[in-house]
Amino acid sequence: MRKTGIDELPQIWNILIGDMRIAGPRPLTQFDVDRLNWNGKFYEIRWSVLPGITGLSQLYSGMGARISFCFDRFYLKSKNLGLNVLIVLSTFVMNLFGKNKIREKFKSKLKTRKNKVQWKHWRNHFKRNENRTLPKIDFEILELSSNEMRSIAYSLAIFQLGESGEGRIVKEIDKTILFGIDDFYREALKLFVKEEGRHARILGECIRALKGELIKSNWTEKLFHLGRRLLGIRLKLMVLLAAEVVGICFYKKLSEKIPNGFIKSALLEIVKDEEKHLKFHGDFFRIQVRNIFTKLVFKLLWRFVAFTACITVVLDHSNTFCILGISNLKTFLKFQEIAKSTEEFIIEGLNWKLNQTFRS
C-alpha cells in the first residue's frame, strides 16, 4: 500500500470532505506512538486535526520542523478549495512519478522563490503612499506637564533629524550593482526616502504642537550619519534597518504615554509605515544571505549593529524615558526582541513571528 500510494486515499478523502471523522487519521504503529509520545490524552486530539494540514507539510517534508510549521500556519490561514485540489493532485503526481523526484523540484522552487523578491510590489506600495496628505496636527491641550511635553518634543526632534537625512543613499544605489536588485528596487528605495521625508515633516508638526523647537544636530544622529558614510552600501542599509527597529519601538513607547489626539495618531501612523520599511529592508537582506557563510556574517554584523543602535537610543533618551515613567530595561529588551524577530525573518523567512512582535 505504501509503495502504490493507496494509503494516501483516506487522507485525500478527508481533504475533499473537510472532516477528519469520515475516514479518520492515518493509523499509527506502536513504534510511532512511542516515538511521538502520543500514548497519553494528546492522542485523542488527532481526531480533531483539520484535514489537509499534514498533506501540505508532506509535500515539502525533509526541510525541518520549522518549515513544516510554517506550512501548517499557511494552510490554516488560507485554506480554500484550490489549495486542497493542489494538495490532492500533487499527492497523485508524487506517487506516479516518484516522491523524491517531485519533492526535490518543490524544494528547489521554494528556495528560488525565497531568494527572489518582487520589487515591483514594493515600488507599487510606496507609490500608493506617495501622495498622502499630512495628518492634521494642531496645538491641543494634553494632560501632560510642561516638563513631559518638553522632553517628548526634544526626543522627537532628535528622531526628526534622522528621518530627514537618508537622501545620500539614493545616489549610491543608482551606481551599485548587487545581486537580486533591479530598477524596481531602486525606484522603491527612492520612494522610501521620500516617505521618510514625510515622516520628518510630520514630526516637525508634532514638535511645534508640543511647543518644542527643531534642532540642527545631535550626537546620536551624527553617529548614525557617520556609520552610513563610512560603510559600504550593504552595511548602510543595515544601519537603516536598525533605525527602523528602534523607530518602531520608540514611537510606540512614546505614543503609549501621550493622551489620545493629533500627536498620538500621527506617531501611530508613522509606526505602521516603519513596520513596512523594516520588511522592505528585510527583503533586501533576505536575498543577500544565500548560504551558511553569508548567514553567519550577517548574524554577527546585525547583532552588533542592532545592539549598538539600541544602546545608543536608550542612553540618549533615558531622561525622557525617566520623566515619562518608561523603563529603560524594558525598552531595551523590546528593541532586542524586534531585532531578533527581524533576524529570523531574514534568515528563515518567519514573517508571522515578526508580525506577532509588532502586535505585542
C-alpha positions in Angstrom: 0.0 0.0 0.0 2.8 2.4 0.9 4.5 1.7 -2.4 1.4 2.3 -4.6 0.2 5.3 -2.6 -3.2 3.7 -1.9 -2.7 4.6 1.8 -3.0 8.3 0.8 -6.6 7.9 -0.4 -8.2 8.3 3.1 -6.2 11.5 3.6 -7.3 12.8 0.2 -10.9 12.0 1.1 -10.5 13.9 4.4 -9.2 16.9 2.5 -12.1 16.9 -0.1 -14.8 16.4 2.5 -13.2 18.6 5.2 -14.0 16.3 8.0 -11.4 14.1 9.7 -14.0 11.8 11.2 -15.1 10.4 7.8 -12.0 8.2 7.4 -10.1 9.0 10.5 -6.4 9.9 10.8 -3.7 7.6 9.4 -3.3 4.7 11.9 -0.1 4.6 13.9 2.0 1.7 14.8 3.1 1.2 18.5 6.5 2.4 17.4 5.0 5.7 16.1 3.0 6.1 19.3 6.1 5.7 21.5 8.3 7.8 19.2 5.9 10.7 19.1 4.9 10.3 22.7 1.2 10.1 21.7 0.3 7.4 24.2 -1.5 9.9 26.5 -4.5 12.1 26.3 -2.9 14.1 23.5 -3.5 11.1 21.2 -7.3 11.8 21.2 -6.7 15.3 19.7 -5.7 13.7 16.4 -9.3 13.2 15.6 -9.9 17.0 15.7 -7.0 17.9 13.4 -8.1 19.7 10.3 -7.5 17.6 7.2 -5.0 18.9 4.7 -2.5 20.3 7.1 -0.3 17.2 7.1 -0.8 16.9 3.4 0.7 20.3 2.6 3.6 19.8 5.0 4.3 16.4 3.5 4.8 17.8 0.0 7.8 19.7 1.3 8.9 17.2 4.0 12.5 16.9 5.0 13.1 20.7 5.3 12.8 20.7 9.1 10.1 21.2 11.7 10.0 25.0 11.5 9.3 24.9 7.7 6.6 22.3 8.3 5.1 24.5 11.0 5.1 27.5 8.6 3.2 25.4 6.0 0.7 24.4 8.7 0.0 28.0 9.6 -0.2 28.9 5.9 -2.8 26.2 5.4 -4.9 27.3 8.3 -4.8 30.9 7.2 -5.5 30.5 3.5 -7.5 27.2 3.4 -9.5 27.1 0.2 -10.8 24.6 -2.4 -8.0 25.4 -4.8 -5.3 24.7 -2.3 -7.0 21.4 -1.4 -7.2 20.3 -5.0 -3.5 21.2 -5.5 -2.6 19.0 -2.5 -4.6 16.1 -3.9 -3.1 16.4 -7.4 0.4 16.8 -6.1 0.0 13.7 -4.0 -1.1 11.7 -7.0 1.8 13.1 -9.1 4.3 12.2 -6.3 3.1 8.6 -6.2 3.0 8.4 -10.0 6.5 9.8 -10.8 8.3 9.2 -7.5 8.2 11.1 -4.3 11.8 12.1 -4.1 12.0 13.5 -7.6 8.9 15.6 -7.3 9.7 16.7 -3.8 13.1 17.9 -4.8 11.5 20.0 -7.5 9.1 21.5 -5.0 12.0 22.3 -2.7 14.1 23.8 -5.5 11.1 26.0 -6.5 10.6 27.1 -2.9 14.3 28.1 -2.5 14.2 30.0 -5.7 11.1 31.9 -4.6 12.7 32.6 -1.2 15.7 34.2 -2.9 13.6 36.3 -5.3 11.7 39.4 -4.2 9.1 41.1 -6.5 10.4 44.6 -6.1 7.6 45.8 -8.2 5.3 45.1 -5.3 7.3 47.4 -3.1 7.5 50.1 -5.7 3.7 50.0 -6.0 3.3 50.1 -2.2 5.4 53.2 -1.9 3.8 54.7 -5.0 0.4 54.3 -3.4 1.6 56.2 -0.3 3.4 58.9 -2.2 0.6 61.4 -2.4 -0.9 61.0 1.0 -1.7 64.3 2.7 0.0 65.1 6.0 -2.2 64.3 9.1 -3.8 67.3 10.8 -1.7 68.2 13.8 -2.9 71.3 15.7 -2.0 72.5 19.1 -4.1 70.7 21.7 -4.4 70.7 25.4 -2.8 67.4 26.7 -2.8 66.0 30.2 0.9 66.3 30.3 3.2 68.5 32.4 5.3 71.1 30.8 8.4 69.0 31.6 6.9 66.0 29.9 5.9 68.0 26.8 9.4 69.5 26.6 11.1 66.1 26.9 8.8 64.4 24.3 9.4 67.4 21.9 13.2 67.1 22.3 13.3 63.4 21.7 11.1 63.7 18.7 13.4 66.5 17.4 16.3 64.0 17.6 14.4 61.4 15.5 13.3 64.2 13.2 16.9 64.7 12.2 17.4 61.0 11.4 14.2 60.9 9.3 15.3 63.7 7.1 18.9 62.5 6.4 18.6 59.5 4.1 19.0 61.1 0.7 22.6 60.3 0.0 22.0 56.5 -0.3 19.7 57.1 -3.3 22.6 58.4 -5.4 24.8 55.5 -4.4 22.2 52.8 -5.2 22.0 54.1 -8.8 25.7 53.3 -9.3 25.7 50.0 -7.5 25.2 46.5 -9.0 24.1 44.0 -6.4 22.6 40.5 -6.6 18.8 40.5 -6.6 18.0 44.1 -7.1 16.7 45.8 -10.2 15.2 49.2 -11.4 12.0 48.5 -9.4 14.1 48.2 -6.2 16.0 51.4 -7.0 12.7 53.3 -7.6 11.2 51.8 -4.4 14.2 52.9 -2.4 13.8 56.5 -3.7 10.2 56.4 -2.8 11.1 55.1 0.7 13.5 58.0 1.2 10.6 60.3 0.1 8.3 58.7 2.7 11.0 59.2 5.4 11.0 62.9 4.4 7.2 62.9 5.0 7.8 61.4 8.5 10.3 64.3 9.2 7.6 66.8 8.3 5.0 65.1 10.5 7.5 65.0 13.4 8.2 68.7 12.8 4.5 69.5 13.2 4.3 67.3 16.3 7.2 69.2 17.9 5.6 72.6 17.1 2.3 71.3 18.6 4.2 70.4 21.8 5.7 73.9 21.8 9.2 72.5 21.2 11.9 73.5 18.7 13.7 71.7 16.0 17.4 71.0 16.5 20.2 71.1 14.0 22.5 68.4 15.3 22.7 65.6 17.9 25.4 63.1 18.8 23.4 60.0 18.1 22.3 61.4 14.7 25.9 62.2 13.9 26.9 58.6 14.9 24.3 57.1 12.6 25.2 59.5 9.8 29.0 58.7 10.2 28.2 55.0 10.1 26.3 55.4 6.8 29.1 57.5 5.3 32.0 55.2 6.2 30.4 51.8 5.4 29.6 50.0 2.1 26.1 50.0 0.6 25.0 46.8 2.4 26.1 48.0 5.8 24.5 51.4 5.2 21.2 49.6 4.5 21.8 47.5 7.7 22.1 50.8 9.7 18.8 51.9 8.1 17.3 48.5 9.1 18.5 49.1 12.7 17.0 52.6 12.6 13.6 51.1 11.7 13.8 48.7 14.6 14.5 51.4 17.2 12.0 53.8 15.5 9.1 51.3 15.7 9.7 50.7 19.4 10.5 54.3 20.3 7.4 55.8 18.6 5.2 53.1 20.2 6.6 53.7 23.7 6.0 57.5 23.4 2.5 57.1 22.0 1.6 55.0 25.0 2.3 57.9 27.3 0.6 60.6 25.1 -3.2 61.1 25.5 -5.4 60.4 22.5 -5.3 63.2 20.0 -3.5 64.5 16.9 0.1 63.8 18.0 -0.6 60.2 19.2 -2.5 59.4 15.9 0.4 60.8 13.9 3.0 58.7 15.8 1.0 55.5 15.3 0.7 56.3 11.6 4.5 56.5 11.4 4.8 53.2 13.3 2.7 51.5 10.6 4.9 52.9 7.9 8.1 51.9 9.8 6.9 48.3 10.0 6.6 48.2 6.2 10.0 49.8 5.9 11.5 47.1 8.1 10.1 44.4 5.9 11.3 46.2 2.8 14.9 46.3 4.0 14.5 42.8 5.4 13.6 41.5 2.0 16.8 43.1 0.6 19.0 41.2 3.1 16.8 38.0 2.7 18.1 37.6 -0.8 21.7 38.6 0.1 22.2 35.9 2.7 22.1 32.8 0.5 24.5 30.3 2.2 25.8 29.3 5.6 28.8 31.7 5.4 26.8 34.8 4.5 24.2 33.9 7.1 26.9 33.7 9.8 28.4 37.0 8.7 25.0 38.7 8.6 24.1 37.4 12.1 27.4 38.7 13.6 27.2 42.1 11.9 23.4 42.5 12.5 23.6 41.7 16.2 26.4 44.2 16.7 24.7 47.0 14.7 21.3 46.3 16.3 22.8 46.2 19.8 24.8 49.4 19.3 21.7 51.2 17.9 19.5 50.0 20.8 22.1 51.0 23.5 22.6 54.4 21.8 18.9 55.3 21.7 18.3 54.2 25.3 21.2 56.3 26.6 20.3 59.3 24.5 16.6 59.3 25.5 17.0 58.0 29.1 16.0 61.3 30.5 12.8 61.4 28.5 12.0 57.8 29.5 12.6 58.6 33.1 10.3 61.6 33.1 7.5 59.6 31.3 8.0 56.6 33.6 9.2 54.3 30.8 11.6 51.5 31.9 15.0 51.7 30.1 15.5 48.0 30.6 12.1 47.0 29.2 12.6 49.4 26.3 16.0 47.8 25.5 14.6 44.3 25.8 11.8 45.3 23.4 14.3 46.7 21.0 16.2 43.4 21.1 13.0 41.4 20.6 12.2 43.2 17.4 15.8 42.9 16.3 15.7 39.1 16.9 12.4 38.7 15.0 13.9 40.7 12.2 16.9 38.4 12.0 14.6 35.3 11.9 12.5 36.9 9.2 15.7 37.5 7.1 17.4 34.1 7.8 14.4 31.8 8.0 11.5 33.8 6.4 9.4 33.7 9.6 7.1 36.6 8.6 4.4 35.6 11.1 6.8 35.9 14.1 7.8 39.4 13.0 4.1 40.4 12.7 3.5 38.9 16.2 6.3 41.0 17.6 4.8 44.2 16.1 1.4 43.5 17.7 2.8 42.7 21.2 
